């Protein structure tokens, strides 16, 4: 059948459309949606061989499914990974990537700045199973090195961070992890595969909540784990097979459709964010604007070294605190209040009372999350409409 080009030799935007495609006997243009739990074998002998991995094929959709496999292959091609495994949610991907590597007596070093649910896994869930953790200031390389122990098995970070958009030196942290015999796990969701390539910087495993930019239109939940084939087979494949956090084939199909427009969406959202960040920085009501694409970003040199753009996320802090943050958000008409991100629609949230509400005020302040901070996921609306919406809201303060 036509279209047998080696997609590995093509550029990212083309991989996003053609990568991993498997066509049925009907020669469909769009990827087929295989909504099936199980698969039929020609004989009992064939079933036996397939369960022993002696012949290729699918066994059960909790283990693998043709539509999900297409999504996994496309993600691996985009990320430059040997292998990928899809999960039901982004948090399922994070949990599996950590739990699959660890056992009682192991130790994890993690950046202190993590999404609230990731902090829960590292600080509360893992210790229940005898895995200890040390949290460090992710921007302090000496702190990473000092936290390493002989039993440290993995190092975990997200960069840029949620919601303060700190950017950590992945290449240098990878060196520290590997010198200590540990792996490096990177949550790359804010940067997307288009703006940052953790594997090129030394990461051993990369995770995404595909709920965010990969879908990009607020429809489905999903996650993905990417790594070498050896890493996946050693740490991930059997864990997923036995515990069952499988991605729905329907969600995988939606993700495949989302990937076709990922580069167009991310580039336009980034262009919008660049303009909006500059406008927000001029407001007398705003104490600071945090955007990786601005020259005043605290880790500007690292951003330039490892990212190809600033992305579409902005954090900004209102001078008058929570009351002003709530008043501004409530006054917006185009920009919606939601704790999701990466959507085609512009979304704003108050991290202190939503995504990071389970932390104490002291913990939030340690991370730089003040009561006046808002996290803004810039969408695909006309940028002038977004600016006008923000300016009208600021004018009411």
PEFEN-V641069 format. One record per residue. RES is the residue in one letter. PHI is phi as a letter, one per 20 degrees, with the letter a starting at -180 (999 if undefined). PSI is psi in degrees with one decimal (NA if undefined). Layout:
RES,PHI,PSI
RES,PHI,PSI
This chain:
X,999,145.7
X,f,163.8
X,m,56.9
X,d,17.3
X,f,145.9
X,f,105.1
X,f,-23.8
X,g,-26.5
X,e,0.0
X,d,167.1
X,e,163.3
X,g,-43.8
X,f,-32.8
X,f,-38.6
X,f,-35.2
X,f,-20.7
X,d,-38.2
X,d,-13.0
X,f,134.6
X,m,3.7
X,f,130.1
X,c,122.0
X,d,143.7
X,f,-175.0
X,f,-10.7
X,e,-10.2
X,m,39.6
X,f,148.9
X,f,-53.5
X,f,151.8
X,g,140.0
X,f,146.1
X,d,110.3
X,e,88.7
X,e,79.7
X,b,145.2
X,e,-43.7
X,c,-177.7
X,c,150.6
X,e,143.2
X,d,151.7
X,f,-26.9
X,b,167.6
X,f,-33.9
X,f,-39.1
X,f,-41.7
X,f,-42.2
X,f,-45.1
X,f,-40.3
X,f,-40.0
X,f,-25.8
X,e,2.6
X,m,30.8
X,e,-12.0
X,b,148.7
X,f,156.7
X,q,171.4
X,e,148.7
X,d,-47.7
X,a,138.5
X,f,-12.6
X,f,-29.5
X,e,-48.8
X,a,152.6
X,b,143.2
X,g,-43.1
X,f,-43.1
X,f,-39.4
X,f,-38.2
X,f,-43.0
X,f,-44.1
X,f,-44.0
X,f,-38.6
X,f,-41.4
X,f,-41.9
X,f,-41.7
X,f,-42.2
X,f,-43.1
X,f,-18.9
X,m,31.8
X,d,155.5
X,f,-31.8
X,b,160.4
X,b,151.1
X,c,128.3
X,e,151.0
X,c,170.8
X,f,-33.2
X,b,169.4
X,f,-38.6
X,f,-31.1
X,f,-36.1
X,f,-44.9
X,f,-47.2
X,f,-43.9
X,f,-40.0
X,f,-32.0
X,e,-54.5
X,f,-33.6
X,f,-21.9
X,e,-20.3
X,d,154.8
X,b,169.1
X,g,133.7
X,n,-11.2
X,e,169.3
X,c,142.3
X,c,137.7
X,d,128.3
X,c,151.5
X,f,147.0
X,f,-33.1
X,e,99.3
X,c,158.5
X,g,146.5
X,g,-42.1
X,f,-32.9
X,f,-40.7
X,f,-38.8
X,g,-45.9
X,f,-47.4
X,f,-43.8
X,e,-32.1
X,d,-42.2
X,f,-51.9
X,g,-42.6
X,g,-25.7
X,f,-24.5
X,d,20.0
X,n,18.7
X,d,117.0
X,e,160.2
X,b,154.6
X,c,127.4
X,d,137.3
X,c,162.9
X,f,111.5
X,f,-21.9
X,e,-5.1
X,d,99.3
X,f,-34.3
X,f,-35.1
X,f,-39.0
X,g,-48.7
X,f,-41.7
X,f,-27.1
X,e,-15.3
X,f,139.5
X,c,166.2
X,g,-27.3
X,d,13.7
X,f,120.5
X,d,-29.4
X,b,152.2
X,d,134.3
X,c,134.8
X,b,161.2
X,c,141.0
X,b,123.3
X,f,154.2
X,e,161.1
X,d,119.2
X,d,1.8
X,e,-1.5
X,l,36.1
X,f,146.4
X,c,123.4
X,d,152.4
X,f,90.7
X,f,-40.5
X,f,-42.6
X,f,-37.1
X,f,-35.7
X,f,-41.3
X,f,-42.5
X,f,-45.4
X,f,-47.8
X,f,-33.0
X,f,-28.5
X,e,7.7
X,m,18.8
X,d,161.8
X,e,162.6
X,d,121.8
X,d,125.9
X,c,126.3
X,e,110.3
X,d,21.4
X,f,-38.9
X,f,-35.5
X,f,-28.1
X,m,161.6
X,f,-15.3
X,e,-25.4
X,d,-10.7
X,b,136.7
X,c,88.3
X,g,-33.0
X,f,-36.9
X,f,-19.3
X,e,0.6
X,o,1.7
X,f,148.9
X,e,-26.5
X,b,138.6
X,c,136.7
X,c,152.1
X,c,145.5
X,e,104.8
X,f,-6.8
X,g,-30.0
X,e,-114.4
X,f,-30.0
X,f,-51.8
X,f,-59.2
X,m,1.4
X,c,23.9
X,m,34.4
X,d,-50.9
X,c,154.3
X,e,150.6
X,a,163.6
X,b,167.8
X,b,143.6
X,d,129.0
X,c,139.0
X,a,-173.9
X,f,159.6
X,f,-38.3
X,f,-44.2
X,f,-46.1
X,f,-46.2
X,f,-36.0
X,f,-42.5
X,d,-27.3
X,d,-46.7
X,g,-51.4
X,f,-34.2
X,g,-46.9
X,f,-40.8
X,f,-41.4
X,e,-28.4
X,e,-22.7
X,n,26.4
X,e,57.8
X,f,145.7
X,f,136.9
X,f,137.6
X,g,-36.6
X,f,-44.8
X,f,-37.6
X,f,-40.2
X,f,-42.1
X,f,-41.6
X,f,-40.1
X,g,-41.2
X,f,-39.1
X,f,-37.9
X,f,-28.3
X,f,-27.3
X,d,8.4
X,g,-48.3
X,f,-39.1
X,f,-44.1
X,f,-49.5
X,f,-41.4
X,f,-39.9
X,f,-40.3
X,f,-39.7
X,f,-42.8
X,f,-40.2
X,f,-43.5
X,f,-38.7
X,g,-44.2
X,f,-41.3
X,f,-39.6
X,g,-41.2
X,f,-37.9
X,f,-45.4
X,f,-35.8
X,f,-18.4
X,e,-6.9
X,f,132.9
X,f,-12.6
X,e,-11.0
X,d,125.7
X,f,-39.0
X,b,151.5
X,c,129.9
X,d,113.5
X,b,122.9
X,g,-20.4
X,e,-4.8
X,e,151.4
X,f,-17.3
X,e,9.4
X,f,136.8
X,g,-31.2
X,d,43.5
X,g,-41.8
X,f,-38.3
X,f,-40.3
X,g,-47.8
X,f,-30.7
X,f,-37.5
X,c,-5.9
X,d,147.5
X,e,-0.5
X,a,170.8
X,e,-11.7
X,n,-166.8
X,d,10.6
X,d,136.7
X,c,139.2
X,d,139.5
X,b,152.8
X,d,124.6
X,f,136.0
X,f,-36.6
X,e,14.5
X,m,-153.2
X,g,-42.0
X,g,-43.8
X,f,-37.9
X,f,-44.9
X,f,-41.9
X,f,-41.5
X,f,-50.4
X,f,-40.7
X,f,-24.5
X,e,-14.8
X,f,143.5
X,d,-34.6
X,e,-44.1
X,f,129.2
X,e,150.0
X,e,116.2
X,a,148.8
X,e,0.2
X,f,173.8
X,b,167.3
X,m,6.7
X,f,159.1
X,f,-21.3
X,e,142.0
X,f,132.9
X,c,141.5
X,c,143.2
X,b,162.6
X,d,97.9
X,g,-36.6
X,f,-29.0
X,d,3.9
X,c,-91.6
X,f,-28.0
X,c,24.8
X,f,-25.2
X,f,-13.5
X,f,156.2
X,f,161.9
X,f,-37.5
X,f,-42.6
X,f,-40.7
X,f,-44.3
X,f,-33.6
X,f,-31.2
X,e,-6.0
X,n,14.3
X,e,100.6
X,e,168.4
X,f,-20.3
X,e,0.6
X,e,136.5
X,c,140.7
X,d,127.0
X,d,116.7
X,e,108.8
X,f,131.7
X,e,-156.4
X,d,7.0
X,f,165.5
X,g,128.8
X,f,-31.7
X,f,-32.9
X,f,-39.0
X,f,-42.9
X,f,-43.1
X,f,-38.8
X,f,-45.2
X,f,-43.4
X,f,-36.3
X,f,-39.2
X,f,-41.7
X,f,-32.5
X,f,-19.9
X,e,-9.2
X,f,NA
